[in-house]
Amino acid sequence: MNELIIKSSSHEVSIALLKDGKLVELHREKSNNSFAVGDIYLGRVKKIITGLNAVFVDIGSEKDAFLHYHDLGPKLLSFQNYTSKSILGKQKNWLLSDFKFDKEILKEGAISSAVSTNQNILVQITKEAISSKGPRISSEISIAGRYLVLVPFSDKVSVSQKITDYSERDRLKRLIQSIKPKGFGVIVRTVAKKKKVADLDSDLNNMISKWKLINKNLRNSKSPKKILGELGKVSVILRDILNDSFNKITVDNKEIFHQILSYLRTIAPDKEKILKLFKSDFPIFKKFNVEKQIKSSFGKTVSIKKGAYLVIEHTEALHVIDVNSGNRNNKSDSQEDNALEVNLEAAKEIARQLRLRDMGGIIVVDFIDLNNSKNRIKLFDSLKLYMNEDRAKHKILPPSKFGLIEITRQRQKPELKINTNEKCPTCKDKGEVNPLILLIDKILSSLDEKLLTNNKNSLTIYSHPFVSSHLKEKLYYKKFLWFFKYFKILKFKPLHGNNFFEYSIK
């Protein structure tokens, strides 16, 4: 069961993807973000760096965009010829059936032989600007749709490798060959499996209309200029992940609601009914428990089940994740079985954390040591299985001799870093403390155990006055339910000598 919860504010839109109620992806799109992945620009080559075999291109962003030779694409000369003619108004026809293709550039060549300084070049953003680096771009332009990807200056039709049924692959190939215009290649996406010709034809026509718009917008253009904007972040997510398992999209903004409704009518009319407008003064992220999950998921330490936890460290070169069993109750038959159980739970959470934080580059995971080779293989296979739903390109290496698993993962936007700490209520906001909501969860967990095991007629929670006051309000109704269930009276005792995180239940 997949849900999309969308929160809008004056400066950004936050998009939370929930799977079975658990937060698995979080996206934030700034209102002023004009350089998004997929956008197509007419840029100008500013500087050639022969040592890197790359160029810096002015597309109007704060930092010049980076274009490597390998991202030029073999059809560079055809694109350049088409772009130049379109700017001058000589290429008024968008069709490529009569367009004379130029020869392909060398697979391994020198950047200086392919482009020159001050030359106009049509490029597409493949990675947003990260830290001090400008956007990463490619001159191998493609237009993504719901089921297909249109590739100009190509005649090749290829099918996603995730579609393994030979007869279905053959059906899709023959179908696309029959409807695509000459001079365009097509990549068939995984979601096209078993789709009817009408759906694919509609998607193809939608992409062709965008190619027509590129031709129109290039006329008399001067660089730098945006030629074609990608869909908004919400629409991109819907395009890429919307499937039959989606059963709810909730948004708290009327304008975005109507934008999504219009897009759903285009790509999946049968899904209109799952879109709901959230009408309440209560914050939408709090209503759907997203706020709490954000605070518990983005710290340096991430709790797993039964006391186990992860420690996530970030360095300039790589990310390190350490798996710890913590104060977990060991009910397994042996230390090996316990280690395997913790590791499997950690693998599931690590796959979620990589998507949630959009961690990229090299990630090294230090799992708890396993002596049995079969257990190591089971852990490796489980991690691969959990990461199957990750849309980012990634590779997982088998455990090393030291029990480390290395992962490489492609990132297309800046890593999501959220400060989950809150202002300290006892030092006049001069310091920061871990979120109160996590402390309350910890107290409630301890309380559940005490209610089951303690034989007393009453239980008292001793804590800092600020925490005690919060507990009284939060548990006002629950304490009556617990009384009828456990026949125990719950009391709260503030202790001024306690620090903020100190508490006891007696």
N, C-alpha and C positions, 0 to 999 in steps of 0.2 A: 504494500500500500504506500504510494508516494503522494506527498502533499507539497504544494508550493505556497509559502507564506510571504507576502510582499508588503514591506513597510516603507512608506514614503515620507520624506521630510523636505524642507526648502532647499537643502544642499546636496542630498543624495537619496538613492533608492537602495534599500537593503532587501536581499532575496534569500530566503532560507528554504533549503530543500530538506524535507523530513521523510525518512523511510521508517514506517511502523512507529511514528512518533519520535524517532531519534534524529537529531540534526546531523546530516552527512555533508552538506555543502552550504557555504555562506558566501554570498557575493555582494559587493558594495559598488555601486556605480555613482560617481560624482556627477552632479548636474552639469558641470563645466568640462566634462571629459570629452574632448573633441578628437582624440586620437585613439580609437578603439581597434582591437583585432578585427581584421576583415575589411576595414576602410580602405578605399582605393584613392590614391593621390597622384597628381601630376607634380613630380619633384624635379629638382635641379641638382645635378652632380656638383658638389662643392669642393671635395678634396679626395684625391686618389692616394691611398696608402699601399704602396707596392709590397711592403714588408708583410702586411696582413692579407694581401691579395683582396682588398676590399675598398669600398668608397664610402664617404659620408655624403648623405643626400639631404638637401634642405626641403622639408615638406611643410614647414611652418611651425614645427614644434619647438619648444624651448631648447632642446638638444637635438642636433642633427641626427637623422636616422642612419643606421648601419646596414650596409648591403654587401654581403660577401659574394665572391665569384660563383660559388656553388649555388647561390640563391638567384642567380640571373635567369636560370632556366634555359634549356636548349633552343627555344624559339625566340630568344631575345631580339634577333634582327628583324623578325616578322612583326613582333610587337612594336619595335622602334619605328619601323616603316609605317605601320598602321597609325600609330600615335601622331607622327609628323604630318601625315596626309589629313588626319582628322582635324588637327589644330588649324591647318591651312584651309580647311573646308573642301579639300579634294576627295575625301573619303566620306561621301554622304550616305552611302549604302552600308548598313551594318552587316550584311551578309558576307560570308567569307568564301562562298563557293567559287567566285571568280577572282578572288584575291590571290596574287602570286606569292607563295610562301618563299621566304629566303632560306638559305642553307642554315643548318643548326650550328651553333658555336661548339668549340671543343669541350669535352667533358672536363678536362684538366687544362686550363689555359691561364693566361695572365690577364688580370683585370684591366690593365692599361691598353690592351689590344681590343677590348670589348666596348669600353665606354670612355668618354673624354670629359674633361672639366667643362662646366657650364652647359652641358647637354641636358635637354629635357628627357625625363624618363618616367614611365608609368609604373607605379609600385603599389604594393599591398602590404599593410601592417600585419606581421605574423606574431609579434610580441610587443606588449605595451612597454613604455619607458619604465625602467626599474632602477631605483637609487640614482646614481649619477650618470647612468647610461641612457641614451636616447632610444627610441623605438627600433625594433629589428624589422627589416622589410624584405620583400621578395619582388622581383619583376616577373615572376611566373604567376600571372594573374589567374584566379579561379573564382567562380561564383557559386556559393553553397546554397542549396535548397533543402527542403524537408527530406526528400528521398534521393536526390541526385546532386552531383557537383558538376558544373559546366566548366570545361577546360577549352578556351579558345585556341585556335591554331593547332589542332590535333584531330585525328580521326579515330583514336583508340577508345574502345569501350572496355572498362574493367569493372569487376564486381568485388565488393568487400570480401575479404578472406573469411570473415565470420559467418558468411553464408556458405555452409559446407555441402548442402544438398546439390549434387551435380546437375540434376534435371532442372532445379530452380535457377541455378546460375545460368544454365543454357537458355532457359525461357527469358530471363531478364536481359541477357545479352542480345538475343534475337529481337526482342521487343524494342529495346532502345535503338538498335541499328535501324529499325524501320521508321522511327519517328524523329530522330535527331537530324538537324540540318548539316549539310556538308561543311567541313572545316572546323567542326567543334567535336571535341572528345567529351566523354561522360564517365564519371565515376559513380557507380551504383552503391548507395549507402546501405548499411545493415537493415535499417527500418523499412527498406523497399521490399523486403521479403514477402512474397504472396500478395503484393499490392496489384490492383487492377490497372490496365493500360490507361484508363481515364485519369486516375490519380497521378500516375507518372507523367502523362502528357501535360496535365495542368501544372505540375511542378516545373517541368522543362520550359513551358511557355512563360512562366513567371520569371525564370532566370534569363531567358532570351530577352524579355522586356527590359531587364536590368542592363544587359549588354547594349541594347539599343540606346538606353539612357547614357551609358558611358560614351558612346559615339557622339551623341548630341551635346553632352557637357564638355567634351574636349574641344569643340569648335571655338576658335578664337581665344582659347584659354592661355593664361600666363601662369607659370609656376611661381611659388607653390600654391596649389589649389586642391581642395577635396573634390574628387570627381564622382565618387559614389560612397555613400555612408552605409555601414553595416546596420543591421537591425539593432534595436535597443537590447540591453543585456537580458531583460526578461524574455523578449521574443527569441533571442538566440538560444537561451536555455530550453524554452518550449520546443523550438525547432529540433534541437539535438536530443532531447531526452523524453519528449512526450510520447507515451505509449499506453497500452490498455491498463497498465497497473496504476496509472494516475487517476485519482478519484476526487481530488479537491485542489482548487487554486483559490486562495483567499487574498484579497487586496484591500487596503484601507484608503485608497485614493480613487475618486470617480474618473478622473482623466485617464489614469493608467488602466483602470477597469475597462473603459471603452476601447482603449488601444489594444488590450489583450483580446477583448471580445471580437474586434474587427479582424485581428490576426488569426484567432481560432476559426472564424468563419471561412478564412482562406485555406488553412492547412488541415483542419479537422473539425468540420461543422458538428459532428456527433458529440464533440467534447464541450460544447457551449454550456451545457447544464452543470458542469463541474466548477464553473467560475462563479464565485460569490463575492459580493461587496460587503466588507466588514463595517457595520454601522454601530459604533460604540465609542464612548469617550475613553474607555479602558484601553491601554496600549496593546496593540495587536500581538507584539512579540511576547508580552507577559501572558496574554490569554492563551496562547498556544505553547507556553513553556519554553519558548526559544531563548528568552533573556537568561533564564537560569542555566540552560545548556551552554550558552556562550561563556558565561562566567566560570563554569566548571570544566570547560574544554580548552581554553586558550592560555592557561597558566603554564609555568615551567614544569609543574607536577600535575599529572593527569591520573585520577583514580580509575581503577578497573573494578572488578568484582571482588568482594570478600577481603578487602585490605591490600590487595596488590595494586601497584601503580607504575606509571611511566615517568621518566625524567627526560625532557626534551631540551637539548642544548643546541644553540645556533652559533656557528662560526662563519667567518668569511668564506672558507673553502668548502665546508660541508655541514651536514646536520648529524647529530648523534642522538640516538634514542636508547636509553638504558631501561631494561625491564627488571622490576624488583617485586619479590613476593610479599614484602612488607610484614605486617603482623597477621598475615592470612592464617586461618585455622587449617591445619593440615589433616584432612580426613582421608587422604589417599593412603593406599597400602604402603607406598614407599616414597622416598625423596624424588626418585626419577618420575614417578607418576604425578606427583605434585608439581614438579617443574614443568612437565609436559602440559598439564592442565592450565597452569598460569601462562605459559608461552602461547597456547592456542587462543586464550582470551586476549592476550596482548596483541597477537597478530591481527585479530579482528579490529581492535581499537586503533592499531597503527595504520591499517588501511583506511579507516575513517579519518584519522588525524591528517594524513597526507592530502586527502581530498578537501577536508575542512579548512586547513591552513594554506592549501595550494603550495606545499613545500616542493621545491625543485632542486635540480642538481644531484649531488651525491648524498645519499642518506645511509648511515651505518647504524645497524640495529644490534645491540648487545643483548641477546636473549639469555635466559638462565641456562647454564651448561646442561647438555643432555649427553649421557654416555652411550645410549643405545642408538645405533645408526638408523634403525627403523623409525624411531621417534623423531630423529632429525629430518628424515625424508618426509614424514607426516607433517611436521611443522612447516617445512618449505612448501609442500603442496597446498597446505591450508592457506598460507599467506598469498600464494598465487591466486587461489580461488577467491579469497576476499577482495583482491585487487582487480578482479575481472570487470567490476562495474566502474572502475576509474577510467574516465574518457581520455585522460592525459596519457601520452606515450610513456611507457615505463619498461624497465627491465630489472629482473630480480635474479641475483646470482645465488647459487647453492651455498650453504653454510661453510665458512672457512674452518681451518684446523682449530682456530680459537673460538669457534661457535658464533662468529659474526656473520650477519647477512647484509650484503650490500645491495642497495637499490639506486637506480638512476631514474629520474622522473622529469619530464619536460614541464616547464612552467611558462605560461603565456602572459601572466600578469603579476604585479608585485605580490609577494607573499603577504597573506593577511595576518597582521600583528595587532592584537587587541590587548590593551592594558586592563586586566580584570580587577585590579586593586581598587579599594575605595578609601575615601578620606577617613582618617581615624577620628572617631567621635569624642575621644577622651583627651586629645592634645590640641584642641582648637584648630583642627584641620591642617596641622603642620606636617603630619606624617601620613603614611598609607598602610592599610592592612588588607589581608585577604578578604574576599567578599563575605559579608555577613550571612548570605544565603547558604554558603558552603558550610559555615560553622553550625548553622541551624540544622542542616542535613546531618551533620556528624552527631549532634546532640540527639536528634530524633532516632538515628540508627542505634545509638547506645541505649536510648529509652525503650525501644522495641524489645531489645534483648532483656532489659531489666524487668519489664512488664511480664515477660514469659517465665523468667527464672526466679524472681524475688518473691518471697513468701509474705512480706509485710503487707499490711492493709493500706499503706500509703507510701508514696515516693515523693521526695523533694529534690528539685533541681537547684543547686547552688551555682550561681554565675555572676558575672559582672552586672551591675545595675542596668546598663544600657541593653545588654542581651536579655536579662531577666524581664525587662519591660516589653521587649519585642516578643518573647516567648509567651507571655501572658495574653497578649493580643492575638497572636497567631494560633495558639492552641485553646482559645476560649471555648469553642464548641467541641473540639476533639476530646477534651478531658472528660466531658460527659459521656461521650461514646465509649471511651476507654473504661470508664467506671462500670458501665453496664456489661462490657465485654470481659474485663479482667477483675472487677470488684475491687479496684484500687483507686484511692483518691490521689490526685496529682497536685502538688504544691510548688510554688516558686519562691525562692529565697535570694534576694540580692545581697552580694557580699562586696563591699567597697574595697576590700583588700585584694580581690581577684584581679588579675590582668584580663584584657579583653577576651583572650582565647581560653582562659582557665575555667573549667566547670567540673562539677561532680554530681552524681545522682545517688542518693542514699535513701 
